[in-house]
């Protein structure tokens, strides 16, 4: 994490509009600290969506590995694609 992307909560309070613009245009998250300790991360929506999609794919991979280890069963590429699309829809909030 870059030191330039760590800001105190007072900066968020005093410069909210500018900080939001910086995050949305720059695409880099900002860690907000309170009493010198990290409390929250401010990131733009596109970055959040990409992160959620990545997490969904990693979960799908982990479940697939568990399934393979337990059952020895493998899935066709069509089944993998179907599951991946479903995981991405869930991650994006669409059903």
Secondary structure, 3 states (H helix, E strand, C coil): CCHHHEEEHHHHHHCHHHHHHHHHHHCCCEEEEECCEEEEEECCHHHHHHHHHHHHHHHHHHHHHHHHHHHCCCCCHHHHHHHHHHHHHHHHCCC
